[in-house]
Amino acid sequence: MRLHDLTRRHLIGLLAGAGAWPLAVRAQKAMPIIGFLHAGSAGGAAHALIAFRQGLATGGYEEGRNVALEFRYAEGQFARLPQLARELSGGRVTVIAAFGNAAARAAKGATTAIPIVFASSADPVAVGLVTSLNRPGANMTGVTILNQELESIRLERLVQVVPQANTIAYLVNPNSVTASAKMREMDNAAQMLGRRLQVLQARGEKDFEGAFATAEQQQIGAMVVVSDTMFSNESADLGRTSARHAVPTMGAYGPFARAGGLMSYGTHLGEVYRRVGECAARILKGETPANTPVQQSTKAEFVINLKTAKMLGLKIPQQLLAIANEVIEE
């Protein structure tokens, strides 16, 4: 082999390597980024993130390997969501995953170009997120949570446990876009059951103690907590607050009862967040939100805390124990 041939080959190899290196760098930079927008805190959203990652994995995406996540948490301050959504939309994100009505609305207001997948606790058509469930239109799709339909069932089951409660408190977040519709639903259910509702309000975690103290002082027989994004984010703290007061309470999400609340009945949130991850994966693979139907979650879970029932001196009817998904005894 002649020297000039070796030199020529070596030079071609160097040039090829020099050309490949920028391509590799560009490939790394091209890794899709999902903006994770949540109204709560990182700690409160930990269960959502685990399930979301599971959904991404089902679709073939693993954080750090072929997708990156960029996080924005409002820490319970819903007024921050529009700014956080603008930060994500003004950056490098490929898709925005928005959890809750307020986060989804903030994301919609921030961008019409970046695909958005959401988890909504309301009818996404009624609250203006999409034009229809089958053909959402524009840049949004996601998963809608079965909640309003369950409000009356929560009341019915609570009355079975506390039949002597003639007045029942209904804890609502007045800032929720679905509060009025859910209150109408509950009013109708209360009338059918011969009960009187007393509305109590909580706009955030700081109001929980006062709401339960009011119910206790006024000797209200029981309480139902409305299904709401804020209450979802703070379910465990709400359950702990409930346990400190002698007010039999039905929550809307499993963490409420697991943290000390009497019972909970509502959408299995882990299933919802997993399906949002699956939806995000499909968008990353090329599906367009406009033509990706909104999924409707139908999986609910009923959790009973027998330890709390004993502390309150209540006996849970056998027919409720038989249909519970989880019974906490210790």
C-alpha positions in Angstrom: 0.0 0.0 0.0 1.4 3.4 -1.0 1.8 6.1 1.5 -0.4 8.6 -0.4 -3.3 6.1 -0.5 -3.1 5.6 3.3 -3.0 9.4 3.8 -5.9 9.9 1.4 -8.0 7.2 3.2 -7.1 8.7 6.6 -8.2 12.1 5.4 -11.5 10.8 4.1 -12.1 9.0 7.4 -11.5 12.2 9.4 -13.8 14.2 7.1 -16.5 11.6 7.4 -16.2 11.5 11.2 -16.2 15.3 11.4 -19.4 15.3 9.3 -21.0 12.6 11.5 -20.4 14.3 14.8 -22.6 17.3 14.1 -25.3 15.0 12.8 -25.2 13.0 16.1 -25.4 16.3 18.1 -28.4 17.4 16.0 -30.0 14.0 16.6 -29.6 14.5 20.3 -31.1 17.9 20.1 -34.0 16.6 18.1 -35.1 14.3 21.0 -38.8 15.3 21.6 -39.6 17.2 24.7 -42.9 16.9 26.5 -44.0 19.8 28.7 -45.6 18.5 31.9 -48.1 21.2 33.2 -49.7 20.5 36.6 -51.6 22.8 38.9 -50.3 21.1 42.0 -46.8 20.4 43.5 -44.2 17.9 42.4 -44.9 15.8 45.5 -48.6 15.9 45.0 -48.3 15.0 41.3 -45.9 12.1 41.9 -48.6 9.5 41.3 -49.6 11.3 38.1 -46.1 11.3 36.8 -45.5 7.6 37.5 -48.7 6.6 35.6 -47.9 9.1 32.8 -44.5 7.5 32.3 -46.1 4.1 32.2 -48.3 5.3 29.4 -45.4 6.7 27.5 -43.5 3.4 27.9 -46.5 1.5 26.5 -46.2 3.7 23.4 -42.4 3.0 23.2 -41.1 6.2 24.9 -38.7 6.2 27.9 -37.6 9.4 29.5 -33.9 10.0 28.9 -33.7 7.5 26.1 -35.9 8.8 23.4 -38.0 11.5 25.1 -37.4 14.3 27.6 -39.8 15.9 30.1 -39.8 19.5 31.1 -41.9 20.3 34.3 -44.0 23.2 35.4 -45.9 23.1 38.7 -48.3 25.8 39.8 -48.0 24.7 43.5 -51.7 25.2 44.0 -51.7 28.7 42.6 -53.9 28.4 39.6 -53.4 32.0 38.5 -49.8 31.0 37.7 -50.8 28.4 35.1 -51.1 30.8 32.1 -47.6 32.1 32.6 -46.2 28.5 33.1 -48.0 27.5 29.9 -46.4 30.4 28.0 -43.0 29.3 29.3 -43.5 25.9 27.9 -45.0 27.0 24.6 -42.1 29.5 24.1 -39.5 26.9 24.6 -38.5 23.7 22.8 -41.4 21.4 23.7 -42.9 19.1 21.2 -46.1 18.3 23.1 -47.7 19.8 26.2 -49.4 17.4 28.7 -51.9 19.4 30.8 -53.5 17.9 33.9 -56.8 19.4 34.9 -59.3 21.9 33.4 -57.4 25.0 34.5 -54.1 23.7 33.1 -55.7 22.6 29.8 -57.3 26.0 29.4 -54.0 27.8 30.1 -52.2 25.6 27.6 -54.9 26.3 25.0 -54.5 30.0 25.6 -50.7 29.8 25.2 -50.4 28.1 21.9 -52.4 27.0 18.8 -49.4 25.3 17.2 -48.0 22.9 19.8 -50.1 19.7 20.3 -51.7 19.5 23.7 -53.0 16.4 25.5 -55.1 16.9 28.6 -56.8 15.2 31.4 -60.1 17.0 32.0 -62.6 16.5 34.9 -65.4 18.1 32.8 -67.0 17.7 29.5 -64.2 19.1 27.3 -66.7 20.3 24.7 -68.8 22.2 27.3 -65.8 24.0 28.7 -64.4 24.9 25.3 -61.4 22.7 25.0 -62.4 20.8 21.8 -65.2 21.1 19.3 -66.3 17.4 19.6 -65.1 14.3 21.3 -64.7 12.3 18.0 -63.0 15.1 16.0 -61.5 17.5 18.6 -60.2 19.9 16.0 -57.3 22.4 16.4 -54.3 21.2 18.5 -56.0 19.5 21.5 -57.1 16.0 22.5 -56.9 13.9 25.7 -58.9 12.0 28.3 -62.0 13.2 30.0 -62.7 12.0 33.6 -65.9 10.4 34.7 -66.8 12.7 37.7 -70.0 14.7 37.5 -72.0 11.5 36.8 -70.7 10.1 40.1 -71.7 13.0 42.4 -75.1 11.7 43.2 -73.7 8.1 43.8 -71.3 9.6 46.4 -74.2 11.1 48.2 -76.3 8.0 48.1 -73.5 5.8 49.5 -72.8 8.3 52.3 -76.5 8.4 53.3 -76.4 4.6 53.5 -73.6 4.8 56.1 -75.0 7.9 58.0 -78.8 7.6 57.6 -79.4 9.9 60.5 -77.7 12.8 58.8 -80.5 15.1 57.6 -78.1 18.0 56.7 -75.1 17.2 54.6 -72.3 19.6 53.8 -71.1 19.9 50.2 -67.5 21.1 49.9 -66.9 22.9 46.6 -64.2 25.0 45.1 -66.0 28.2 43.9 -63.3 28.8 41.4 -64.0 25.6 39.5 -65.6 26.0 36.0 -67.8 23.0 36.8 -68.9 23.9 40.3 -72.4 25.2 39.3 -73.3 22.2 37.2 -72.2 19.8 40.0 -74.1 21.7 42.6 -77.3 21.4 40.5 -76.7 17.6 40.2 -76.2 17.3 44.0 -79.3 19.5 44.7 -81.5 17.1 42.7 -80.0 14.1 44.4 -80.4 15.5 47.8 -84.1 16.3 47.2 -84.7 12.7 46.0 -83.1 11.4 49.2 -84.9 13.8 51.4 -81.7 15.6 52.6 -80.7 19.2 52.9 -77.4 20.4 51.4 -75.3 23.1 53.0 -72.6 24.4 50.7 -69.1 25.0 52.2 -66.3 26.5 50.2 -62.5 25.9 49.9 -60.4 27.6 47.3 -57.2 25.9 48.4 -55.5 23.9 51.1 -55.5 26.8 53.5 -59.3 26.6 53.7 -59.6 22.9 54.5 -59.3 23.2 58.3 -61.9 26.0 58.4 -64.4 24.1 56.3 -64.3 21.0 58.5 -64.3 23.0 61.7 -67.4 24.8 60.5 -69.1 21.5 59.7 -68.2 20.1 63.1 -69.3 23.3 65.0 -72.6 23.4 63.3 -73.1 19.7 63.9 -73.6 18.9 60.2 -74.2 15.2 60.0 -71.8 14.4 57.1 -69.9 15.9 54.1 -69.4 15.2 50.4 -66.4 16.6 48.7 -67.0 17.6 45.0 -64.7 16.2 42.3 -62.4 19.0 41.4 -58.8 19.4 40.2 -57.7 21.3 43.3 -59.2 18.6 45.6 -57.6 15.9 43.5 -54.2 17.5 43.9 -54.6 17.9 47.6 -56.6 14.7 48.3 -54.2 13.2 50.8 -54.0 16.5 52.9 -57.8 16.7 52.6 -58.1 13.2 54.0 -55.8 13.9 56.9 -57.8 17.0 57.7 -61.0 15.0 57.6 -59.6 12.5 60.1 -59.0 15.3 62.6 -62.7 16.2 62.7 -65.7 14.0 63.6 -67.4 14.6 60.3 -68.1 11.5 58.2 -66.9 12.5 54.7 -67.1 11.0 51.3 -64.2 12.1 49.0 -63.9 11.9 45.2 -60.4 10.3 44.9 -58.7 7.2 46.4 -55.9 9.1 48.2 -58.5 10.9 50.3 -59.7 7.7 52.0 -56.2 6.2 52.2 -55.0 9.2 54.1 -57.8 9.0 56.7 -61.1 10.1 55.1 -64.1 7.8 55.6 -64.8 6.8 52.0 -64.0 7.9 48.4 -65.6 7.1 45.2 -64.5 8.4 41.8 -62.3 8.0 38.8 -59.2 5.9 39.1 -56.7 8.7 38.4 -53.8 6.5 37.8 -55.6 5.0 34.8 -56.4 8.5 33.5 -52.8 9.7 33.7 -51.5 6.5 32.1 -53.9 7.0 29.1 -52.7 10.6 28.8 -49.2 9.2 28.5 -50.3 6.8 25.8 -52.1 9.6 23.9 -48.9 11.8 24.1 -46.9 8.8 22.6 -49.3 8.6 19.7 -49.0 12.3 19.0 -45.2 12.0 19.1 -45.5 9.2 16.5 -47.3 11.5 14.1 -51.0 11.5 14.9 -52.7 14.9 14.9 -54.7 16.0 17.9 -57.5 17.3 15.6 -58.2 13.7 14.4 -57.4 11.8 17.6 -60.7 11.2 19.5 -60.9 12.3 23.2 -61.0 9.2 25.3 -63.6 8.8 28.1 -62.4 7.2 31.3 -64.9 4.8 32.8 -62.8 3.1 35.5 -63.9 4.2 39.0 -62.7 3.0 42.4 -64.6 2.8 45.7 -62.3 2.9 48.8 -63.6 2.4 52.4 -61.5 3.2 55.5 -62.8 0.9 58.2 -60.4 2.3 60.7 -61.9 5.7 60.3 -65.4 4.3 60.5 -64.7 2.6 63.8 -63.3 5.9 65.2 -66.5 7.6 64.1 -68.6 4.9 65.6 -70.1 4.0 62.2 -71.0 0.6 60.8 -70.4 0.1 57.1 -73.3 -1.9 55.5 -72.3 -5.2 54.1 -73.6 -4.4 50.7 -71.1 -1.5 50.4 -68.2 -3.6 51.7 -69.0 -6.2 49.0 -68.7 -3.7 46.2 -65.6 -1.8 47.5 -62.4 -2.0 45.4 -60.3 -1.5 48.6 -61.1 -1.7 52.3 -58.5 -0.2 54.7 -58.6 -2.0 58.1 -55.4 -0.9 59.7 
